[in-house]
Amino acid sequence: MAKNTICIWYDKEAEDAARFYAELFPDSKVTAVRRAPGDNPSGKAGEVLTVEFTVCGVPCIGLNGGPAFKHSEAFSFQIATDDQEETDRYWNAIAGNGGEESACGWCKDKWGLSWQITLRTLSEAMIAGGDEAKRAFDAMMKMKKIDVAAIDAARRG
């Protein structure tokens, strides 16, 4: 077990979510499914309690903790993409599979978990700073899914 692992609370869908992420992203997999040894406030003995998985190499545990806590934008995965094709693939898989679109490259999956699908060219513009960053930022603020051609055009001025 990793020294630091992200724990993500689900109602009862941790295994479905983990398998979806493992199929979608590179360097991602489900490594263990643990069943409750006894009845607990969120389920019965034998039901899936935790799921160990990685998302792009980041270790996570999905906890089926019941409906007490919901996801919010206060936590999100940020996935760096290299081109429009990769951006579209992730965006469409997440938002188009029961999720929802938001603004500025953010979307939610069908379990309510937030994702930032962020083009590297946008991050590079922010690092560059100055007018280039401002133009790219202003362009991004008008988008839902990030448009690489529009960001690149904004970077050039």
Backbone as a ProteinNet text record, in pm:
[ID]
protein_1_A
[PRIMARY]
MAKNTICIWYDKEAEDAARFYAELFPDSKVTAVRRAPGDNPSGKAGEVLTVEFTVCGVPCIGLNGGPAFKHSEAFSFQIATDDQEETDRYWNAIAGNGGEESACGWCKDKWGLSWQITLRTLSEAMIAGGDEAKRAFDAMMKMKKIDVAAIDAARRG
[TERTIARY]
84.4	0	88.8	50.3	124.8	115	215	215.7	101.7	75.5	-31.8	-122.9	-250.1	-348.7	-469.7	-525.2	-646.2	-765	-848.1	-969.6	-1088.6	-1166.6	-1282.1	-1408.3	-1497.6	-1620.4	-1727.2	-1785.5	-1898.6	-2014.4	-2132.2	-2246	-2227.5	-2242.7	-2224	-2157.3	-2103.2	-2057.7	-1905.6	-1829	-1682.2	-1624	-1672.8	-1616	-1647.3	-1770.4	-1806	-1720.9	-1706.1	-1626.8	-1481.3	-1423.5	-1282.9	-1259.7	-1349	-1333.1	-1346.8	-1435.5	-1449.7	-1320	-1264.1	-1139.7	-1025.4	-1019.4	-911.8	-916.6	-1035.5	-1050.2	-1020.4	-1046.2	-1034.7	-892.6	-822.4	-695.3	-576.4	-465.9	-343.9	-287.6	-207.6	-143.9	-248.4	-362.2	-472.8	-519.4	-556.1	-602.2	-671.9	-753.1	-813	-720.8	-675.5	-580.1	-640.9	-750.6	-813.7	-956.6	-1042	-1179.4	-1194.5	-1226.5	-1238.2	-1385	-1427.8	-1566.5	-1576.1	-1687.5	-1709.1	-1712.2	-1634	-1633.7	-1757.6	-1831.7	-1953.3	-2046.2	-2165.3	-2259.8	-2201	-2233.9	-2183.6	-2288.7	-2271.2	-2374.7	-2405.6	-2310.1	-2333.9	-2366	-2364.7	-2394.2	-2389.6	-2400.9	-2407	-2275.2	-2254.5	-2138.6	-2134.5	-2015.1	-1997.7	-2011.6	-2069.5	-2080	-1945.1	-1922.6	-1797.6	-1789.7	-1680.7	-1657.9	-1555.6	-1441.5	-1338.4	-1286.1	-1237.9	-1176.5	-1045.2	-936.1	-804.7	-780.5	-740.2	-718.4	-619.5	-571	-487.8	-550.7	-531.8	-572.8	-448.6	-403.5	-281.4	-165.6	-153.9	-44.7	-66.8	-177.1	-205.5	-287.4	-236.8	-311	-434.6	-544.3	-671.6	-740.5	-828.5	-919.5	-1059.4	-1148	-1288.6	-1357.3	-1425.6	-1494.8	-1644.9	-1712.8	-1859.1	-1909.9	-1921.2	-1955.9	-2100.4	-2181.6	-2322.2	-2347.4	-2469.7	-2510.2	-2478.5	-2408.8	-2388.6	-2309.3	-2211.2	-2126	-2129.7	-2131	-2135.1	-2005.7	-1973.5	-1856.8	-1883.6	-1775.9	-1787.2	-1664.5	-1668.9	-1557.2	-1434.5	-1448.7	-1334.4	-1227.5	-1264	-1168	-1192.3	-1085	-1097	-967.4	-979	-861.5	-831.6	-705.7	-666	-585.6	-636	-574	-515.7	-383.1	-314.5	-326.2	-370.8	-384.8	-290.6	-253.3	-155.6	-216.1	-340.1	-400.2	-552.3	-618	-763.8	-824	-762.8	-814.9	-819.4	-711	-707.3	-807	-813.2	-908.2	-1050.9	-1084.4	-1218.9	-1250.9	-1154.8	-1178.4	-1214.9	-1136.1	-1163.5	-1291.5	-1304.7	-1422.4	-1550.6	-1551.9	-1671.4	-1701.2	-1598.1	-1618.1	-1674.6	-1628.6	-1673.8	-1807.7	-1813.6	-1936.8	-2046	-2006.7	-2103.9	-2152.3	-2105.4	-2143.8	-2222.5	-2321.4	-2403.2	-2350.3	-2238.6	-2182	-2239.9	-2167.2	-2213.7	-2096.3	-2117.5	-2017.5	-2024.5	-1910	-1904.8	-1823.5	-1757.9	-1684.4	-1534	-1460.2	-1314.4	-1242.6	-1294.8	-1230.4	-1272.6	-1370.7	-1418.3	-1542.9	-1552.9	-1673	-1686.3	-1802.7	-1826.2	-1862.8	-1817.4	-1859	-1996.2	-2051.2	-2187.3	-2198.5	-2084.6	-2086.2	-2069.6	-2054.6	-2043.3	-1901.6	-1801.8	-1661.9	-1618.7	-1549.4	-1506.8	-1373.1	-1361.8	-1241.6	-1207.6	-1080.5	-1032.2	-954.5	-1005.9	-938.9	-864.4	-733.6	-654.4	-544.8	-552.8	-449	-315.2	-210.7	-76.8	-47.2	-96.6	-69.6	-130.4	-242.8	-302.7	-215.5	-168.7	-78.9	50.6	102.7	225.7	204.3	85.4	55	52.6	-4.6	-8.9	132.8	217.1	356.4	430.4	400.5	467.1	435.3	313.5	274.8	247.5	233.3	215.9	94.2	108.6	-1.4	-45	52.4	19.2	-74.9	-43.4	-127.3	-265.3	-269.8	-396.8	-485.6	-427.6	-506.6	-559.1	-475	-516.5	-622.5	-601.7	-697.2	-832.6	-833.3	-958.3	-1030.8	-955.6	-1016.4	-1076.7	-1003.4	-1050.3	-1178.9	-1188.6	-1304.3	-1435.5	-1428.5	-1548.2	-1584.6	-1504.3	-1520.2	-1580	-1636.1	-1663	-1546.3	-1559.8	-1447.2	-1341.6	-1216.1	-1109.3	-1085.6	-1073.9	-1049.6	-903.6	-823.4	-679	-647.7	-717.4	-689.2	-715.6	-822.2	-854.1	-751.3	-706.9	-603.1	-472.5	-433.8	-309.3	-316.2	-431.7	-448.4	-438.9	-499.5	-492.8	-348.3	-276.1	-135.3	-53.8	-79	-3.8	-46.7	-168.6	-218.2	-279
-118.4	0	124.5	222.2	347.6	423	503.7	584.4	687.3	744.9	843.4	797.7	781.4	735	827.1	860.3	941.5	850.3	887.8	812.6	891.7	826	889.3	818.3	893.9	841	826.8	710.5	684.4	633.6	637.1	577.7	425.8	366.3	221.5	188.2	287.4	268.1	267.1	248.5	258.3	163	40.9	-55.5	-16.2	22.9	66.3	184.8	282.1	400.7	363.4	284.2	245.9	170.7	82.2	6.7	98.7	195.3	293.6	372.2	423.7	501	415	289.6	199.6	171.1	163.1	139.6	264.8	381	506.6	561.7	560.4	630.8	535.8	580.2	498.4	491.5	390.9	371.1	370.9	306.7	299.3	155	112.7	-25.4	-39.9	-142.9	-184.1	-290.4	-270.6	-364.8	-454.3	-413.9	-497.9	-451.4	-547.4	-520.7	-589.5	-511.7	-563.5	-560.9	-669.7	-682.8	-661.1	-608.3	-580.7	-712.6	-720.1	-842.6	-856.4	-749.8	-753.1	-640.5	-641.4	-532.5	-401.9	-293.3	-161.3	-58.3	68.2	168.6	187	152.7	175.4	47.5	-67.8	-189.8	-315	-424.2	-555.8	-630.4	-728.6	-817.3	-876.2	-878.4	-935.8	-838.1	-721.7	-620.2	-550.8	-495.9	-424.3	-304.7	-297	-185.8	-88.7	-140.3	-54.8	-116.2	-29.1	-69.8	5.5	-67.1	-5.7	4.2	123.2	144.4	258.8	271.8	385.8	456.8	588.2	672.1	745.2	713.7	773.5	763	648.1	623.5	672.8	741.7	795.4	691.8	645.7	545.5	604.6	528.9	572.7	455.2	488	390.7	447.9	371.3	407.3	343.4	421.1	373.8	382.7	270.7	270.5	305	433.4	480.9	518.8	502.8	539.8	682.2	729.5	857.9	981.4	966.7	1079.8	1195.1	1166.2	1271.3	1266.6	1384.4	1397.6	1460.7	1433	1495	1644.3	1722.4	1863.5	1902.3	2021.1	2070.7	2099.9	2090.1	2112.4	2005.6	1893	1790.5	1756.7	1749.8	1707.7	1640.6	1556.4	1505.6	1601	1635.1	1717.4	1629	1611.8	1526.2	1614.6	1608.1	1686.5	1612.6	1683.9	1624.3	1692.9	1617.8	1667.5	1726.3	1688.3	1735.7	1729.4	1775.8	1780.1	1640.7	1546.6	1410	1349.3	1364.8	1311.9	1386	1517.2	1597.7	1552	1537.1	1494.6	1356.2	1264.4	1127.6	1125.4	1194.4	1195.2	1270.9	1387.8	1471.1	1395.3	1337.7	1267.9	1144.6	1075	956.3	994.4	1104.4	1145.5	1217.7	1326.8	1406.3	1334.8	1258.6	1193.6	1058.8	1015.7	885.2	905.9	993.4	1019.6	1132.3	1193.9	1305.6	1437.1	1544.9	1676.1	1768.8	1857.4	1957.6	2073.1	2135.2	2257.4	2357.4	2450.9	2556.1	2534.1	2591.7	2602.9	2468.3	2366.6	2236.2	2143.6	2184	2101.3	2023.6	1900.8	1821.2	1727.6	1665.8	1569.5	1435.9	1328.6	1196.2	1163.9	1049.6	1016.1	989.8	977.8	960.2	1094	1203.7	1336.7	1383.2	1302.7	1340.1	1438.7	1544.8	1649	1615.1	1650.1	1628.1	1757.4	1790.1	1900.3	1836.7	1851.9	1799.6	1918.3	1924.3	2044.9	2020.9	2093.5	2083.6	2137.4	2067.1	2113.4	2252.7	2281.9	2412.9	2525	2499	2598.4	2618	2509.3	2519	2590.9	2561.5	2628	2778.2	2818.2	2960.4	3028	2961.2	3017.8	3032.2	2936.1	2942.5	3055.9	3076.7	3184	3321.4	3335	3460.1	3572.3	3691.8	3812.1	3808.5	3875.3	3886.6	3751	3661.7	3529	3456	3459.7	3395.3	3460.3	3590.7	3663	3626.3	3622.3	3586.8	3443.6	3350.6	3210.5	3196	3265.3	3260.7	3315.3	3429.7	3489.6	3395.7	3329.1	3233.1	3115.8	3062.6	2949.5	2983.9	3105.5	3144.9	3138.3	3134	3127.7	2984.1	2887.7	2749	2661	2550.3	2435.9	2340.4	2252.6	2167.5	2257.1	2236.4	2320.7	2290.5	2397.2	2390.9	2426.8	2328.1	2350.1	2453.5	2452.9	2550	2692.1	2712.2	2844.8	2889.4	2797.1	2832.4	2866.7	2785.5	2812.9	2946.9	2977.1	3106.5	3220.9	3203.8	3307.5	3325.6	3218.3	3227.6	3311.5	3291.6	3364.8	3510.6	3538.8	3675.5	3700.4
0	0	0	-79.5	-86.9	45.3	74	196.8	196	79.1	65.1	-47.5	-17	-113.7	-107	-220.2	-225.2	-197.4	-101.8	-71.3	-125	-208.9	-271.4	-222.8	-164.1	-104.8	-213.4	-222.7	-311.5	-226.5	-281.1	-212.5	-216	-333.2	-349.9	-483.4	-553.5	-690.6	-707.5	-602.5	-611.4	-714.8	-718.8	-813.9	-957.2	-986.8	-1122.4	-1165.5	-1076.9	-1109.2	-1133.6	-1046.3	-1060	-1190.4	-1226	-1351.8	-1472.8	-1464.9	-1573.3	-1590.8	-1481.2	-1488.5	-1540.9	-1495.7	-1537	-1686.8	-1742	-1886.4	-1967.9	-1911.4	-1986.3	-1991.2	-1878.7	-1868.5	-1870.8	-1933.8	-1931.3	-1789.3	-1762.9	-1632.2	-1521.1	-1549.3	-1454.3	-1446.3	-1325.6	-1308.7	-1174.4	-1165.3	-1038.5	-981.4	-859	-800.1	-693.1	-631.8	-530.1	-504.8	-476.2	-433.8	-298.8	-197	-60.1	-17.1	39.4	84.2	234.4	277.9	420.2	498.3	605.6	685.9	773.9	786.8	868.5	827	877.9	851.4	903.5	836.3	874	835.6	875.7	846.8	698.1	608.7	466.1	389.3	454.7	380.4	465.2	396	460	442.3	526	514.9	373.8	315.1	182.5	68.1	92.1	-13.6	-30.5	-149.8	-174.7	-80.5	-5.4	87	29.6	-16	-75.9	-205.2	-290.9	-416.6	-427.9	-443.1	-462.6	-612.9	-658.3	-800.7	-820.5	-941.9	-977.8	-1095.9	-1099.3	-1212.2	-1259.1	-1378.3	-1433.9	-1333.7	-1271.4	-1178.1	-1036.4	-1009.7	-876.4	-798.5	-683	-606.2	-538.9	-547.1	-491.3	-423.1	-331.4	-273.1	-286.1	-343.9	-347.9	-229.2	-150.1	-30.8	-53.3	-45	-50.4	88.8	115.3	248.2	266.9	162.6	173.6	127.4	140.1	82.8	167	278.1	369.8	309.1	223.3	167.5	15.9	-45.3	-191.2	-241.2	-367.3	-429.8	-452	-457.4	-493.9	-574.9	-632.8	-710.9	-624.2	-492.3	-403.4	-424.3	-485.6	-523.8	-669.1	-746.8	-886.3	-928.9	-1028.9	-1098	-1212.1	-1231.1	-1344.7	-1438.7	-1559.5	-1658.8	-1768.5	-1785.7	-1889.4	-2022.5	-2124.2	-2256.7	-2355.2	-2457.1	-2554	-2680	-2711.6	-2836.3	-2826.3	-2932.3	-2931.3	-2928	-2997.7	-3000.4	-2860.3	-2784.5	-2648.7	-2558.7	-2573.9	-2497.2	-2524.3	-2651.4	-2690	-2634.7	-2642.1	-2596.3	-2447.8	-2365	-2221.4	-2189.1	-2249.9	-2225	-2261.5	-2380.4	-2426.5	-2342.2	-2297.9	-2214.1	-2077.9	-2022.2	-1888.7	-1895.6	-1969.3	-1975	-2054.7	-2157	-2243.9	-2193.7	-2078.8	-2024.3	-1894.3	-1900.4	-1782.3	-1695.8	-1737.2	-1662.2	-1708.7	-1678.9	-1723.1	-1750.4	-1846.1	-1880.7	-1783	-1762.1	-1684.2	-1766.1	-1702.1	-1772.3	-1761.4	-1856.2	-1849.6	-1840.9	-1911.1	-1912.4	-1799.6	-1719.9	-1609.6	-1654.6	-1606.1	-1624.5	-1505.4	-1493.1	-1386	-1447.6	-1383.8	-1429	-1371.2	-1409.6	-1366.6	-1217.7	-1148.7	-1003.1	-930.7	-1007.1	-947.9	-921.3	-957.8	-937	-1045.6	-1005.6	-1099.4	-1163.3	-1290.8	-1370.8	-1443.2	-1448.3	-1530.5	-1646.2	-1765.5	-1884.6	-1944.8	-1916.6	-1939.4	-2042.3	-2150.9	-2254.3	-2203	-2236.7	-2197.3	-2253.8	-2373.3	-2433	-2348.3	-2283.6	-2194.9	-2071	-2013.6	-1897.5	-1935.3	-2052.3	-2098.9	-2115.2	-2161.7	-2175.8	-2038.7	-1939.5	-1804.1	-1747.7	-1775.2	-1729.7	-1798.4	-1927	-2002.4	-1943.9	-1890.9	-1827	-1925.6	-1872.6	-1953.6	-2043.2	-2158.8	-2254.1	-2308.6	-2328.3	-2379.6	-2282.9	-2156.2	-2055.1	-2051.4	-2058	-2052.7	-2170.9	-2291.3	-2409.6	-2400	-2359.7	-2346.9	-2238	-2126.6	-2015.5	-2059.8	-2127.1	-2174.3	-2270.4	-2357.8	-2450.8	-2373.7	-2276.1	-2196.6	-2122	-2071.8	-1991.9	-2071.1	-2203.7	-2288.3	-2326.3	-2282.3	-2327.6	-2219.4	-2264	-2176.6	-2201.3	-2301.6	-2340	-2405.6	-2371	-2423.3	-2571.3	-2648.6	-2793.1	-2817.5	-2856	-2869.2	-2975.8	-3087.7	-3193.5	-3144.7	-3068	-3017	-2912.2	-2829.2	-2728.5	-2798.9	-2896.7	-2969.9	-3042.9	-3102.8	-3171.7	-3071.9	-2956.8	-2853.4	-2805.4	-2790.5	-2746.9	-2845.7	-2974.2	-3077.5	-3087.2	-3042.7	-3049.9	-3180.8
[MASK]
+++++++++++++++++++++++++++++++++++++++++++++++++++++++++++++++++++++++++++++++++++++++++++++++++++++++++++++++++++++++++++++++++++++++++++++++++++++++++++++

